[in-house]
Amino acid sequence: MAGEFSNKVAVVTGGSRGIGREIAVELARSGAQTVIVSSSADNLASAAKTITSAGLAPLTITADLRTLDGCQQAFDSVRDKFNQCDVLVCSAGATRAGNFTELSDQAWIDGYALKFFGCVRMCRLFWPLLKAAQGSIVNIGGGAARSPGVDFSIGASVNAAIGNFSKALSQLGKRDGVNVNIIHPGAIETERFYQLLEQRSKASGKSVEELKQEATAKDGLRRLGKPTDIAALALFLCSQNAQHIQGTAIAVDGGSTVGYH
């Protein structure tokens, strides 16, 4: 796919770490002008070096996507700089794990504010540019949308909401020529994965190593996933070869999702 995204602008939220960063790297490697958005200027600076080694230097935007103002700031920066958006990947989001009875209202509000409302707002703001480009949206949800666990009730609920939203938005996409799909990653080895293990460890009393082993053993997985596993699919879904894939939710979880949803 080298060069396929030349002259295209790709915006990746949560692009400073983990899955989002890997997707941005692969888009840059394929010729895209990437834009990465995060609340951490330090993480953005580090990610920019990695992305630049693969392709064009990214535009970095420090913004709090939990707020409408932050989303508007990100959109305004892209519009003013490029007035173009061909790809939008919504990968920002960090929901807390823990015992349900101990999770505060604020933990729920924060979980929805960034991962769900941030996604909704970015899709709404960028829609006119995506429509003009006949572009693509890929939202990053999570396997808990289909296989919820009691110690991850916020994340499971948020991911299910993003899945439903993506399906609904794809119906508008059919009319306006914007492809909208969602990826549900399973257990992927990122900084975020180990943060969640720490939180689950406190909730369950099990060690982080025990929980890491369980992440593969309970479903008979050969290995934990890698960010590159998600990036490969995201790149395909944004490519010309995927133009007839619309409103699809795809699990990349090594087969841990058994039921059909």
C-alpha positions as CSV (number, residue, x, y, z in Angstrom):
1,M,0.0,0.0,0.0
2,A,3.1,2.3,-0.2
3,G,2.1,5.7,-1.5
4,E,-1.6,5.0,-1.6
5,F,-2.3,7.8,0.9
6,S,-0.1,10.4,-0.8
7,N,-1.7,13.8,-0.9
8,K,-4.2,12.7,1.8
9,V,-4.6,14.2,5.3
10,A,-5.2,11.7,8.1
11,V,-6.3,12.8,11.6
12,V,-5.6,10.4,14.4
13,T,-6.9,11.1,17.9
14,G,-5.0,9.4,20.7
15,G,-2.1,9.4,18.1
16,S,0.6,9.9,20.7
17,R,0.7,6.4,22.1
18,G,-0.3,2.8,21.6
19,I,-2.7,1.8,18.9
20,G,-3.2,5.4,17.7
21,R,0.5,6.0,17.3
22,E,1.0,2.8,15.3
23,I,-1.9,3.7,13.0
24,A,-0.4,7.1,12.4
25,V,3.0,5.5,11.7
26,E,1.5,3.2,9.1
27,L,-0.5,6.0,7.4
28,A,2.7,8.1,7.2
29,R,4.6,5.2,5.8
30,S,2.0,5.0,3.1
31,G,2.4,8.7,2.2
32,A,-0.3,10.4,4.3
33,Q,0.1,13.8,5.9
34,T,-0.8,12.8,9.5
35,V,-2.3,14.9,12.3
36,I,-2.0,13.5,15.8
37,V,-4.1,14.8,18.6
38,S,-3.5,14.2,22.3
39,S,-3.7,16.0,25.7
40,S,0.0,15.4,26.3
41,A,2.5,17.6,24.5
42,D,5.4,15.4,25.7
43,N,3.8,12.3,24.3
44,L,3.1,14.1,21.1
45,A,6.7,15.2,20.7
46,S,7.9,11.6,21.2
47,A,5.4,10.2,18.8
48,A,6.2,12.8,16.2
49,K,9.8,11.6,16.1
50,T,8.6,8.0,15.5
51,I,6.2,9.0,12.8
52,T,8.7,11.2,11.0
53,S,11.1,8.3,10.7
54,A,8.4,6.6,8.7
55,G,7.1,9.4,6.5
56,L,6.1,13.1,6.5
57,A,6.4,14.9,9.9
58,P,3.0,15.0,11.5
59,L,1.1,18.1,12.6
60,T,0.7,17.7,16.4
61,I,-2.2,19.2,18.3
62,T,-2.4,19.4,22.0
63,A,-6.1,19.4,23.0
64,D,-8.4,18.0,25.6
65,L,-10.9,16.0,23.6
66,R,-13.1,15.5,26.6
67,T,-14.5,19.0,25.9
68,L,-16.2,20.5,22.9
69,D,-13.7,23.4,22.9
70,G,-10.9,20.9,22.7
71,C,-12.5,19.1,19.7
72,Q,-13.2,22.4,18.1
73,Q,-9.6,23.5,18.6
74,A,-8.4,20.3,16.8
75,F,-10.7,20.8,13.9
76,D,-9.9,24.5,13.5
77,S,-6.2,23.7,13.4
78,V,-6.7,21.1,10.6
79,R,-9.0,23.3,8.7
80,D,-6.7,26.3,8.9
81,K,-3.6,24.3,8.0
82,F,-5.0,22.0,5.3
83,N,-8.7,22.6,4.8
84,Q,-8.8,18.8,4.0
85,C,-9.4,15.6,5.9
86,D,-9.5,12.2,4.1
87,V,-9.2,9.9,7.1
88,L,-10.3,10.3,10.7
89,V,-9.3,7.6,13.2
90,C,-10.8,8.1,16.7
91,S,-8.5,6.2,19.0
92,A,-8.5,8.5,22.0
93,G,-9.9,7.1,25.2
94,A,-9.0,5.9,28.7
95,T,-11.7,4.3,30.8
96,R,-11.0,3.1,34.3
97,A,-11.2,-0.5,35.4
98,G,-12.2,-1.5,39.0
99,N,-14.9,-2.7,41.3
100,F,-18.2,-1.4,40.1
101,T,-19.4,-0.3,43.6
102,E,-16.2,1.7,44.0
103,L,-16.2,3.5,40.6
104,S,-17.3,7.1,41.1
105,D,-19.7,9.1,39.0
106,Q,-16.7,11.2,37.8
107,A,-15.0,8.0,36.6
108,W,-18.0,7.2,34.4
109,I,-18.3,10.8,33.2
110,D,-14.6,11.0,32.3
111,G,-14.9,7.7,30.5
112,Y,-17.7,8.8,28.3
113,A,-16.4,12.4,27.9
114,L,-13.2,11.4,26.1
115,K,-13.8,8.1,24.3
116,F,-17.5,8.5,23.4
117,F,-18.3,12.2,23.2
118,G,-14.8,13.0,21.9
119,C,-15.5,10.5,19.0
120,V,-19.0,11.9,18.4
121,R,-17.8,15.5,18.3
122,M,-14.8,14.8,16.1
123,C,-16.9,12.9,13.6
124,R,-19.5,15.7,13.5
125,L,-16.9,18.5,13.1
126,F,-14.9,16.7,10.4
127,W,-17.9,15.4,8.5
128,P,-18.1,18.2,5.9
129,L,-14.4,17.7,5.0
130,L,-14.7,13.9,5.0
131,K,-17.8,14.2,2.7
132,A,-15.9,16.5,0.3
133,A,-13.0,14.0,0.2
134,Q,-15.3,10.9,0.1
135,G,-13.1,9.8,3.0
136,S,-13.1,7.2,5.8
137,I,-13.7,7.1,9.5
138,V,-12.3,4.2,11.6
139,N,-13.4,4.3,15.3
140,I,-11.4,2.2,17.8
141,G,-13.7,0.5,20.3
142,G,-12.8,-2.5,22.3
143,G,-13.6,-6.2,22.8
144,A,-15.4,-5.5,26.0
145,A,-18.2,-4.1,23.9
146,R,-19.1,-7.7,23.1
147,S,-17.6,-9.5,26.1
148,P,-18.1,-7.3,29.1
149,G,-16.4,-8.0,32.4
150,V,-17.5,-6.9,35.8
151,D,-14.2,-5.2,36.5
152,F,-14.5,-3.1,33.3
153,S,-18.0,-1.9,33.3
154,I,-17.2,1.6,32.2
155,G,-15.1,0.5,29.2
156,A,-17.6,-2.1,28.2
157,S,-20.5,0.4,28.2
158,V,-18.5,3.1,26.4
159,N,-17.2,0.7,23.7
160,A,-20.7,-0.7,23.1
161,A,-22.0,2.9,22.7
162,I,-19.3,3.7,20.2
163,G,-20.1,0.6,18.3
164,N,-23.8,1.6,18.1
165,F,-22.9,5.1,17.2
166,S,-20.6,4.0,14.4
167,K,-23.3,1.7,12.9
168,A,-25.8,4.6,13.0
169,L,-23.3,7.1,11.4
170,S,-22.5,4.6,8.6
171,Q,-26.1,5.0,7.4
172,L,-25.4,8.7,6.8
173,G,-22.1,7.6,5.3
174,K,-23.9,5.6,2.7
175,R,-25.6,8.8,1.5
176,D,-22.7,11.1,1.8
177,G,-19.9,8.8,0.5
178,V,-18.0,8.5,3.8
179,N,-17.0,5.0,4.9
180,V,-17.6,4.4,8.7
181,N,-16.3,1.3,10.4
182,I,-15.2,0.3,13.9
183,I,-12.5,-2.0,15.2
184,H,-12.8,-3.8,18.5
185,P,-9.3,-4.7,19.7
186,G,-8.9,-7.5,22.3
187,A,-6.0,-7.6,24.7
188,I,-3.3,-5.5,22.9
189,E,0.1,-4.9,24.5
190,T,0.3,-1.1,25.0
191,E,1.0,1.3,27.8
192,R,-2.8,1.5,28.3
193,F,-3.1,-2.3,28.6
194,Y,-0.7,-2.4,31.5
195,Q,-2.4,0.5,33.2
196,L,-5.6,-1.5,33.1
197,L,-3.9,-4.5,34.5
198,E,-2.7,-2.4,37.5
199,Q,-6.3,-1.2,38.1
200,R,-7.7,-4.7,37.8
201,S,-5.0,-6.0,40.1
202,K,-6.2,-3.6,42.8
203,A,-9.8,-4.6,42.2
204,S,-9.3,-8.4,42.2
205,G,-6.3,-8.9,44.4
206,K,-4.5,-10.8,41.7
207,S,-1.0,-9.9,40.5
208,V,-0.4,-8.1,37.2
209,E,1.5,-11.2,36.0
210,E,-1.5,-13.5,36.8
211,L,-3.9,-11.2,35.0
212,K,-1.6,-11.0,32.0
213,Q,-1.5,-14.8,31.8
214,E,-5.2,-14.9,32.2
215,A,-5.7,-12.5,29.2
216,T,-4.4,-15.3,26.9
217,A,-5.1,-18.5,28.8
218,K,-8.8,-18.0,29.4
219,D,-9.5,-17.8,25.7
220,G,-6.7,-20.1,24.5
221,L,-5.0,-17.3,22.6
222,R,-1.6,-17.9,21.1
223,R,-0.4,-14.4,22.2
224,L,-1.4,-11.0,23.2
225,G,-2.2,-8.6,20.3
226,K,0.2,-6.0,19.0
227,P,-0.7,-2.4,17.9
228,T,0.5,-3.4,14.4
229,D,-2.3,-5.9,14.3
230,I,-4.9,-3.1,14.6
231,A,-2.9,-0.7,12.4
232,A,-2.9,-3.2,9.5
233,L,-6.7,-3.4,9.5
234,A,-7.2,0.3,10.0
235,L,-5.0,1.0,7.0
236,F,-7.0,-1.4,4.9
237,L,-10.4,0.0,6.0
238,C,-9.2,3.5,4.8
239,S,-7.9,2.2,1.5
240,Q,-9.6,2.1,-1.9
241,N,-9.9,-1.7,-1.6
242,A,-12.3,-1.3,1.3
243,Q,-14.8,1.1,-0.3
244,H,-17.6,-1.5,-0.1
245,I,-17.0,-2.1,3.6
246,Q,-19.5,0.1,5.4
247,G,-20.9,0.0,8.9
248,T,-18.9,-3.1,9.9
249,A,-17.6,-3.9,13.4
250,I,-14.5,-6.1,13.3
251,A,-12.9,-7.8,16.2
252,V,-9.1,-8.1,16.3
253,D,-8.8,-10.3,19.3
254,G,-7.2,-13.6,18.4
255,G,-10.7,-15.3,18.5
256,S,-11.6,-14.4,22.1
257,T,-15.0,-13.1,21.0
258,V,-17.1,-16.2,20.6
259,G,-20.7,-15.0,20.4
260,Y,-22.1,-13.3,17.2
261,H,-23.2,-9.8,17.8
